[in-house]
Amino acid sequence: MSRSNRAVVWVAARTLEIQERPIDLPGPNDVVVQVMATGICGSDAHNWESSSVSRQLVLGHESAGIIIEVGADVHDRHVGQRVAIEPGFACLKCEFCLRGNQNTCANLKYCGLDPTDGTLKQYFTCGAHMAVPIPDGINWEEAGAIQPLAIAVQLGRRAELTANKTLAIFGCGPLGLLVIAVAKAYGVRKIIVFDVEQSRLDFAVKYGADIGILSPKNDGSVEPLAFAQAFTNQVSQRHGLEHGVDISVEASGAEACAQMAITILKAGGTCIQAGLGKQLTAIPLFLVTVKDLNIKGTVRFTPGCYADAIDLVSRGKVDLKSLITAVYPLTRANDAFAAQHARKDIKIIIMNQE
């Protein structure tokens, strides 16, 4: 039986088309997924507004759906099973994959990242191991937000989030909010969040942060490091942090926030750099040395992060529903991407079959 396979395709800057694409035939270790929902994130919007994508590319990478066909050698997945799709095609052979770091695979292909087609279509074929089972209790809109939660789980691993630690998060976009949720689930004692928009801070506090602080802007009259130190020292004193926080997460990409994420740490603390800003950013390495600090990057997810994310949602430890502020049918994908670019919504979901 022939099936329609409408796909959201980049054709020019800020221009998408709904095109029919063939359904890829599954290999012996593959499954075909009827995609039900796909979340939209900042990297999708970056592709949408780009003028330099190399070809007409199917966008999207945060998807979930129902298996409709399995390859001949697939025995641990079945037709009718609800799954979230891991969007990274790791080679599983390079030195990074072999030590469990598929997120930094030397030959990584990633859905919706030029030149690899993404998941914003009605049917998607992938390796069975990339289709992670999800329980019936997670609805499709929530399932479309599993991927960014898996990224927050990976960040939690890198940060070693545990009970009784204190945490500062710079940037209250979707990733910052999901780090709040993971930190609360893992028993972190105090969470302080920073942003330049009061509405985002208000939401973050409602979502689980203990304290929300509007970040000041330096008009250039104060040397950047002195500015960061004065502000974070004031925050630490005002909120009883003594020598600072155990862990900071920089999720905005702003250079000033990267500096504050260092200065707010207590001796021996850890800064997780998650935001993507300028390729060259000034940070106080002198403090990294004299305070015995750790700086770690984090990117995508590693094996088990999807399963952990799904478990947190299914047990009610993480609330994804309140993050979803807009839902669009696939036929209105251009509107969804324009809304993502406008940054007025927290999380946008596209329903692939509509």
C-alpha angles and dihedrals in degrees: 000000000000117000133200112244106190112186135190105237131188109227102162140347109310090353125113131177130200103230135175112245128184118255108246112240112243120245121221092277098039138094132207113226126201097219113224104174140012129189121219121222140179095271089056090053089049090056091044093057096038122109094197107064105136098229145351095303130192105230132211138072110182101084145144135179149131126300110239100172137021130200122249094259097044112109104153097061129054142196111273094028117138112230144171114226120233102215101205120098101203118185092227088210108076124092092261095050092046091058093048099263100120088151089073097038110161090226100035120159116191129199113256092006110117121291098015118082116239139218103265094114137087097259129028129184120209144147113292090238088061092060107081116194118245126193125245091250092073110080123219096256090054090045088058088063098049094097097061089045089055088054089053089050089053089050089052089054092050091047094044091228109199141153120298096021125125121229137195120196122194110202127031100212120123094290094049090049093049090050087056089053094048092045091052091049090051094050102253107175104218131013122193118186132196131198140150093233118072093205091060091048091050090052092046092054091047088049095054113287115131097214133019119199128188108230115234122231121232110227089202096260092106125059106254098240093046089049092051093046095048092050098045092044088054091050092049093050095045095049101039098252093141103199097004137273130316096228135021127191120202105203102157105066091226115139093222090054091050088055093048091047087061099042095050093058123102119228110292092019128142129235118200113202108207104146120092111223133139117348090237118041130175115235130166102258089172088068091046088060103040094043094043091235130174123223118193133177122215130199134175116321142294132222113305097020092106092050091048091049092049091049092051091053096043092052093048094246092123124038113212097164096075091052093059106089102161137029124193134182116244089249089065096049093129090059090048092052092046089052091050090051090051090057094216095123127062100213127004122198127195118206103221098202096052 
